[in-house]
Protein backbone atom coordinates (compact mmCIF):
# COMPACT_ATOMS: atom_id res chain seq x y z
CA UNK A 1 0.00 0.00 0.00
CA UNK A 2 1.48 3.33 -0.97
CA UNK A 3 1.62 6.38 1.29
CA UNK A 4 -1.12 8.30 -0.50
CA UNK A 5 -3.63 5.47 -0.28
CA UNK A 6 -2.81 4.88 3.39
CA UNK A 7 -3.15 8.59 4.18
CA UNK A 8 -6.50 8.65 2.38
CA UNK A 9 -7.83 5.73 4.41
CA UNK A 10 -6.61 7.31 7.64
CA UNK A 11 -8.25 10.65 6.81
CA UNK A 12 -11.54 8.92 5.95
CA UNK A 13 -11.80 6.92 9.17
CA UNK A 14 -10.10 9.12 11.79
CA UNK A 15 -12.13 10.49 14.68
CA UNK A 16 -10.11 13.70 15.02
CA UNK A 17 -7.03 15.26 13.42
CA UNK A 18 -3.89 13.24 14.00
CA UNK A 19 -5.83 10.08 14.87
CA UNK A 20 -3.96 7.13 13.38
CA UNK A 21 -4.42 4.48 16.05
CA UNK A 22 -8.13 4.32 16.74
CA UNK A 23 -9.84 0.99 16.26
CA UNK A 24 -11.76 2.23 13.22
CA UNK A 25 -8.56 3.33 11.44
CA UNK A 26 -6.78 0.09 12.28
CA UNK A 27 -9.66 -2.05 10.98
CA UNK A 28 -9.89 0.01 7.77
CA UNK A 29 -6.15 -0.36 7.11
CA UNK A 30 -6.26 -4.08 7.83
CA UNK A 31 -9.23 -4.49 5.50
CA UNK A 32 -7.37 -2.81 2.64
CA UNK A 33 -4.30 -4.97 3.24
CA UNK A 34 -6.47 -8.11 3.38
CA UNK A 35 -8.03 -7.17 0.02
CA UNK A 36 -4.58 -6.77 -1.53
CA UNK A 37 -3.36 -10.11 -0.17
CA UNK A 38 -6.55 -11.85 -1.29
CA UNK A 39 -5.94 -10.65 -4.84
CA UNK A 40 -2.34 -11.87 -4.60
CA UNK A 41 -3.52 -15.28 -3.39
CA UNK A 42 -5.87 -15.73 -6.34
CA UNK A 43 -2.90 -15.42 -8.69
CA UNK A 44 -0.41 -17.34 -6.51
CA UNK A 45 -2.26 -20.26 -5.00
CA UNK A 46 0.82 -21.98 -3.59
CA UNK A 47 2.25 -18.97 -1.75
CA UNK A 48 1.84 -20.42 1.71
CA UNK A 49 3.86 -17.73 3.48
CA UNK A 50 1.45 -15.10 2.23
CA UNK A 51 -1.47 -17.33 3.15
CA UNK A 52 -0.27 -17.51 6.74
CA UNK A 53 0.21 -13.74 6.87
CA UNK A 54 -3.28 -13.24 5.47
CA UNK A 55 -4.80 -15.48 8.12
CA UNK A 56 -2.95 -13.58 10.86
CA UNK A 57 -4.30 -10.27 9.54
CA UNK A 58 -7.85 -11.64 9.39
CA UNK A 59 -7.53 -12.80 13.00
CA UNK A 60 -6.19 -9.44 14.11
CA UNK A 61 -9.05 -7.63 12.37
CA UNK A 62 -11.55 -10.00 13.98
CA UNK A 63 -10.14 -9.31 17.45
CA UNK A 64 -10.32 -5.55 16.88
CA UNK A 65 -13.91 -5.83 15.68
CA UNK A 66 -14.83 -7.93 18.72
CA UNK A 67 -13.32 -5.26 20.96
CA UNK A 68 -15.24 -2.51 19.15
CA UNK A 69 -18.52 -4.43 19.39
CA UNK A 70 -18.03 -4.80 23.16
CA UNK A 71 -17.13 -1.14 23.69
CA UNK A 72 -19.42 0.72 21.28
CA UNK A 73 -22.01 -1.17 19.25
CA UNK A 74 -23.02 1.93 17.27
CA UNK A 75 -19.49 2.53 15.98
CA UNK A 76 -19.15 -1.18 15.25
CA UNK A 77 -22.33 -1.31 13.15
CA UNK A 78 -21.41 1.88 11.31
CA UNK A 79 -17.90 0.59 10.54
CA UNK A 80 -18.91 -2.84 9.22
CA UNK A 81 -21.60 -1.27 7.08
CA UNK A 82 -19.14 1.30 5.71
CA UNK A 83 -16.49 -1.34 4.97
CA UNK A 84 -19.02 -3.85 3.65
CA UNK A 85 -17.79 -6.66 5.85
CA UNK A 86 -21.07 -8.30 6.82
CA UNK A 87 -24.47 -8.41 5.28
Number of C-alpha atoms within 10 A of each C-alpha: 9 6 8 9 12 15 12 10 17 22 16 12 20 18 15 9 8 9 13 17 12 13 20 24 20 19 25 22 19 17 18 16 16 19 12 13 17 15 10 14 16 10 9 12 10 10 12 11 8 16 17 11 13 20 13 13 18 17 12 15 20 13 13 17 20 13 14 19 14 10 11 10 13 10 14 20 14 12 20 16 12 12 12 10 9 8 5
